[in-house]
Amino acid sequence: MQNTSIDKDWWRGAVIYQIYPRSYQDSNGDGIGDLNGITQRLPYVASLGVDAIWISPFFTSPMNDFGYDVSNYCDVDPMFGTLAEFDALIAKAHELGIKVMIDLVLSHTSDLHPWFKESRSSADNDKADWYVWADAKPDGTPPNNWLSIFGGSAWEWDTGRQKYYLHNFLTSQPDLNFHNMDVQQALLDVTRFWLERGVDGFRLDTINFYVHSQSLKDNPALPPEKRSFNTTTDVNPYAFQSHLYDKSQPENLEFLKKFRAVLDEYPAATAVGEVGDEERGLEIVADYTSGGDKVHMCYGFDFLGPRVPDPKFVHDVFSDLHEAAPDSWPCWAFSNHDVVRYATRWPVNPDLQDAANHMRIALLLSMRGSVCLYQGEELGLEEADVAFEDLQDPYGIRFWPKFKGRDGCRTPMVWDETKPQAGFSEGTPWLPVADSHKPKSVAQMEARNGSLLHHYRQMLAFRKQHVALIKGDLLFVNTEGNVLTFMRELGEDRVFCAFNLVGEMQEVAFDSLNIEPLEGCDFGAQIKEGKLRLPAYGAFFGALK
């Protein structure tokens, strides 16, 4: 059990650094990052000033979807290390004051998981109903029109059982049947296994995919004008449907209450759920975070899409969130392992890239909510250009060339450009190290005054000095034009925040505000003649006098 003296609300306003283990640090020369590599780099992570790390899956897996297809929930895949090495990672992280969250993939397993092997072996074994099986239509076609995110039907024919099984992702990722209480209990046991090993929380992959409608009704078509592509590519017909029946079912709330009850046995344990739903995302966030008896927060996709943030967009996101889920606590990110890195996704004039990166992390760390930072984001890494012959991601291979998949954001971390493979590995890496990334290595950034890496540290330290930025309310001041201004308030701590979201100098009226600049984060803003002058992609933080 964890120490009960730990702040049970540590997650509220926490900054969580996401590590994609295959690509962070290889410690044994096989070209694949591992747990010992992460442990080796934890002092660097601690130097950033983050509160926690989130480690993408490292469980036993055939790696068809690189760990998101689990074949043993309670062990480490040998390519990443051992349970003992995971325990050592936990111990080192806690020694450095870093909490550890791990990625739990509960909606589906690998088809090599013993549960599925047994389930598909016959119609009358103990686990026959642990996955979603359905008869073919009289003409032999799948039970309904549900689609896989990775392309094609969400149903795969099994010659042994002479039935279709459901897979929302790859055919080798069969969906578990959450209508079976034995399945729910088995997954709660998995949760407790990792809590007992000392993890501080979980990032719950595809949290709204857990439960399907037993009616197996067809999903209705979604009119073209309502289609959105924040969570899928525009060449994927998945976005052509309104996903009313294949996910986001009300029965999921009861499972999440059971899940939360397990977490509550451990005073500091927390969970952030990944909600993937273009139509009803905020409604689902409200359902899953309300009442204090389900997940603590949900991970939003609002700022992970192609739309460049402008004042109105930021305001609308928070306004819609407040209307749908006034009591919820969000978790924001600009990049992760599934989307194009934001330095590429939100292009700017190359001469202003550094300024834009500086402003954007200031904005992310100032919005109400917790924050996830993705490895390499602190270096300003752009999306790597991965040749087709080097692709590993089945999603990208399937939809090439219009959609290049997720490999471009998953290439190895660059530590020192003077070393082989930029310090990532002494062997041949599983994905090529991007040449364009090497000038932005950690070693280069450490040596460069005013680098983005130093700015990240500065902003994280600044955030910790002002509790209003961590846990305070957000009150918008201006959301028109190109400058976004708002207040963060908690008790007597009141911070005025201003952001120029374009590449030209902007002025805003300032004479009616009794504000003095705060030290610790100089973006070159000036107050003259009753106006606040913000340079291109500039920012300003002030305190009410």
N, C-alpha and C positions, 0 to 999 in steps of 0.2 A: 504493500500500500504506500501511496505517496504521502509526503509530509503535509499534515493538515494546516501548517502555518503558512503554506504557499497561498498567494492571492488567487482566489478562485475565479476572479474576473480579469486575470492577466491578459486574456485574449482580446478584451475590449480596447481597441486602439492599438493592438500589437502590430508590429512589422515582422512579416514572415518571409524568409528567404527560401525560395524554391530551388531545390537541387534535383537535377535529372541525373541519376547516378551513373548511367552509361557514359556520360560525357563530362563529368566533373574532374576526376583525377584517377588515373590508372596507377596502381601501386605495384603491379607484378609484371608489366610488360606485355600483356596479351592484347592490348589495344582497346580494352573496355574498362571504363571507370568502375570503381568498386567501393565497398564500405570502408576499407582501410584508407583508401584515397581520400574519402570525405573526412575521416577522422584526422588525417594529416593536414587537411586544409581548414579545420575548424578555427584555429587561431585567426586566420584571415577573415572568416565569417564573423567571428566575435569582434574584430576590429572595425567592422562596418557599423556596429551598434544596433543590430537587429535583435529582436526578442526571441525568435524561434526559427527553426528550419522546417521545411516540409520536404520530405524525401519521396520522390515518385517511386513506383513499385520496384521492390527488389526480391519479391517472393519467387519461389520455384516456378518456372514457366518455360514453355517451349519457345517463347519470344516471338511468336507470330505477330503480336502487337506490342512487343518489347516490354513485357511485364504486366500489361493490362489484361493478359490472359493467364490467370493463375491456375497452377496445377497442384499447389500445396500452400494453403494460407498460413501455415505455422512453421515455415522454414525459409531459409535464405537460399536463393539460387546459387549454386557453386561459383558461377561467374562473378558474383558480387561478394562472396565470402561465406561466412558461417554465422550461426547464432551467437557464438562467443564474440565474434568480431562486431556484431551489432551491439551486443551488451557493452563492449568497450567504447563504441561510438557514443552510446547513451551516456556513459559515465564521463567521457571527456566533454561532451556538450554541456552536461549539467555542471561540471567543474568550471566551465567558462561562462556559466550563467545563461546558456542557450537552451530553450525548450525544444523538444523534438516531436514533430507531427509526422505521421506516415500516411501514405495513400492507400485507402482501403477500397477495393473494387468488389462490391458486394452484389451487383446486379447480375453478373455472369461469371463463369469460370472458363478455363480452357477445356476443350473436348478431351484432353488427356487427364483431367482431374479424376481421381478414383470415383467420386460421386457420379460423374457423368458416365464413366465406363460401366458402372453398375446399372445406372438408370437405363441405358440403351441396350443392356444385355437381354432384357425380357420385360413383359408387361406386368409381371407379378412379383418382382423383387422388392426389397425394402425401400429402395430409392427410385422406384419406377415413376413416381409422381414428383420427384425433386426438381425436374425441369419442365418446361412448357411444351407438352406434346399435343398434337391435334391430328385428326384424320384429314385425309385429302378430300376435296370436293369430289362428287361423282365422276367428274371428268379427269380426275387425277391432279388437278392444279392445287396450289396452296390454299389453306383454309380461308384466307382473306387477302386484302391488298396491302398489308403492312409492308413497309420498306425498311431496308437496312441503311444506316448512315453511311456505310462503306460501299453502298451501291447494290442494286438489285433487290430481290425479294428478301424479306426478313425471315423466310422459312426455308429450311433445308430438309430434303427427304432422307430418311434413314432406312436403309434396306433391311436392317435387322428387325426393327420394330414395325416396319411398314407404316410409319407415321412421319409427319413433319415435326421438326423441333424449331423453336423460335430463337433467333439470334439478331439482336439489334445492331450488332457490329459485324465482325468477321464470321464466316460459317464455322470457324473453329472456336467461337466464343458463345456457346449455348447459354440462354438465359435461365437463371434459377426461377423456380416457381414459389413466389412469396405467399401464395395462398396456402401453402403447406407449412404448418406450424413447426414441423421438425426442421425445415430449412431455416426458418427464422431463428430457432434456438441454436442451430449449428453455427450460424453467423454471429450470434451474440457471444457464443463461446470463443470464437476467433477474436472478437473484440476484446474480451476479457484476457485472453492469452497475451496480447500485446500490451495491454495496460499493466498486467502483472510484471512485464519485462521493463516497465518504467517509462513507456511513451507518455507524452503529455497530451496527445490528442490526435485527431484524424482529419484528413481531407477526404471527403466521401465522393468518390468518382460517380458521375451519372446518377445522382441521388434520386431523381424523379423517374428513373427507368426501372425501379425495383419491381413495381406491381403493374401487371397488365389487366385489362378487362377480360373477365372470364366469358363474356358474351361473344368475344372474337368478332365483333362487328367491323365492317369495313370503315376505315377512316374516310371522311368526306374530303372532296377536293377543296383546295384553298385557292381563292381567286388570285390571279397574278398580281393585282395591286396590293395584296396583303402579304405577299411572300417576302421573307427577310433572309439574309444570308450571313448573319453574325456568327452562327454556330455551324454553318455548313457552307460548302462551295456552291456558286451559282450554276455549276454544271451538273449538280447532283439533284435528281428529281425528288429526293427526300423532302425538299422544301415545297413541293407541290401539294402536300397533304396537310390537313388540319389534324394533328395527332391527338385525337380525342380518346382513343381506346388502347393504343399500344403502350402508353406511359402516363405518368402523372395522375394516377388513380387515387381516390380518397382513402382507400384501405392502407395506403402507405403511411398515413399519419399514425395509425396504431402501431406499426412496426417502429417508427421513429420514436414513439413514446417509450417503447421497450428498450430501444437503443440508448436513449437518454438516461433511463433508469440505471443502466449498467454504468454509464459514464459518471453518474452522480455518486456511485460507490467510491469514486476516486476524486478527492476534493478539487483538484486543479484540472481535471480532464476536460477537453473541449472538442468541438467538431465544427467544421465548416463544410457545407454541402455544395457541390457543383450542380447548379440547376441549368439544364440545357433545354430551353423551350422558348421559341421565338414569339409565340402568341400570348402565352399566359405566364411568362417568367416571373413578373412581380407578384402576381396572384399566388403563385406557388411559393415564392419566398415568404410571403405573408403567412401562408398556411404552415410552412415548415419551421418558422422561427417564432411563432406567436405562443404566448402562454408560459414560456419558460420550461416547457416539458418536452421539447423536441430538440432540434439542433440549435446551437448557439448563434450561428450566423450562416449566411449563404454567399456563395461566390458568384458575383454577377458578371455577365458577358457584355454589359453596356459599353465598356471602354476597351473591349477586345476586338471590335469590328473595324471596318475600314473608315468609318466616319471620323473625321478629325474633330476633336472637341472644340466647340466654340461656346461662348457664354450661354446662349439659349439652350444648347444641347445639354450642358452640364446642369443648368437649372431644371430642365424638363426631366432629366433622369432622377434628380432628388425630389422634385415635386411629385412625380408619378410614384416613386417609392414611398414617400410619406403618405400619399393618399391610399395606396394599397396596403402598406404595412407600416403604420406610424410607430409601432413599438419595436420594429426590427433593427438589427445592427448589421450593416452590410460589410462585405469584404471586397476591396477593389484591386484590380490589377490592370496594367497596360500591356503586359506581355506574359506568355507562359509557353509551355512545351507543345501547344496545339495550334498556335496562331503565328502569323508573320510578325517578326519583331517590330516594335512600334517605331524604331528609328527608320525603318523602311516603309512600314504601313502608312505612316503619316509624313510624307516627304516634305522637305523644306529646301530652300536654297542651301547648297553645300557650305557656303561661307557662314551660314547661320545655324548649322547643325548643332554645334556645341551649345550655343545660347538656347536653342529649342530644347535640347536634352536637359539643360540645367533648369529651365522653367518647368518642364513637364514633371520632373521628379518633385519639385517644390509643390506643384499643384496636387499630385497624387498624395503626398504626405500631409496635405492640408485639408483634404476633404473629410467629411465625417465618415468614419468607418475604420476597419482594420485594413491592412495593406499587404499584398503579396508582391514581392520583387522576384524576378526570374534571373537566374544565374547569367552573368554577362551583361545584364541590363546596366549595371553600375559602370561598365566600361564603354557604354554607348555602342555595343555591337549591333550591326545591321543584319538583316537576313542574309545568310550565306547562299551563294549560288552553287547548287549541287547538281552535277551532271546526271543525266538519266541513268547512265551505267553505274553510278555510285549510289543511286537511291536505295533505301532500305524500307521506307514506309509503304505498306501495302495500299494505303489510302492514296498516296501520291502516284504510285505506279498505276493504280486503277483509273485515275482521272487525268493522267498526263496527256497533253502538255498544258492544257488550260489551267489545271490546278497541279501544282508541283509538290503537294503534300507538306509534311511537317518536318522533313529532315533539315530544311534550311535554318530552323531555329534550334535544332538539336545537335549541331556540330560541337566538337570538343571545346571546352573552356581553354582560353589562351593565357598562360601564366608567365612565360618568359620566351620572347621571340628568338633569343640566342640559343635556346636548347632544342633538341630534336622534338618535333611535333609540338612546338611552343610550350614544352614542359608538361604536356598532358600525359604522354606515354613514351616509353622507349621502344615500343613496337609499332606496328601498323594500326592506326586507329580505325574503329568500326565505321566511322564517317570521316572524310578528309577534314583536316584542319584548314579553315578558310584563310587563304593568303591575305585577304582584305582585313582579317581580324588581328593579324600579328602585330601591326603597329599600335594596336590598342590593348596589348597584353597588360596584365597586372603590373609587371615590372616596369613597363613604360609609363603607365599611369601613376604609379607610385613616385617615379622620378620627376614627373612633370607638375610644376606648380600650377594650381588652378584647374587641374584635370577634373573630369567628371567623377572619377572615383573619389577624389578628395571632397568634391561637392556633395556626393551622397553621404559621406561621413558627416560633413558639416550640417546637412539638412536633418539627418537623423538625430544628431546631438541637439540641434535647435528645437526639434519637435519634443524631445524629452525635457527641455527646459520649460515648456509651456503645456500644462495639463489640458488647456482648452483645445489644443491641436490634437490631443490624444483621445479625449473622451467628451469633449464639449459639444454643445448644440451648434448648428450651422444656420445663420440667418443671411440671406442674400441681400446685398446692397444694390448692385447694378448687374444686369444680365443682358444689356443691349449693346450693340456695336461690337467692338473687338476686345474690350477689357472686361474681365470678370472680377467682381469684388464681392466679398462676403465677410461676415464676422464669425469667429469661433468663440463661444462663451461657455465658461464653467465657473460659477461663483464669481469671484472678483477678477479672475483671469480672463481678459477679453483681448483677442488678437484680430486685427484688421488685416485681411489678405487681398492682394491685388495681383492680377496676372494679365499680361499682354499676350494674347493668343495668336498674334500675327507677326510678320517679319518687318514691320515698320513702327517707328516711334509713335506712341499714342499718349494723349493727354486726357486726364479726367479732372473734373472740378473737385477741389479739395478744401476750399476755404471754410466750409460748414462743418468740417470734421476736426475735432480736437484730438489729433493723433500725433504721436512722436515715433520716429523710426526705432525699430528694435535692432539691437546688435546681434551679430552672429550669422547674418546671411545677406551680404551686400550684392545686389543685382544691378547696381548703377542707376537706380531710380533717383529722381530729384524732386524736391518740392520747391516750386518757384511761383511767385505771383498768384498764390491761391490755387495752383494746379499741381497735380502729381504727374510728372513726366516719366513714362516708362520706355526704356529702349526696346528695340525689337526683341520679342520673346523675353521681356523683362518681367520682374516680379518685385513685390514690396510687402514687407510685414511691419506693422506698427501696433503700438499699444495705445489705448484710450487714456488720455491724461486724467 
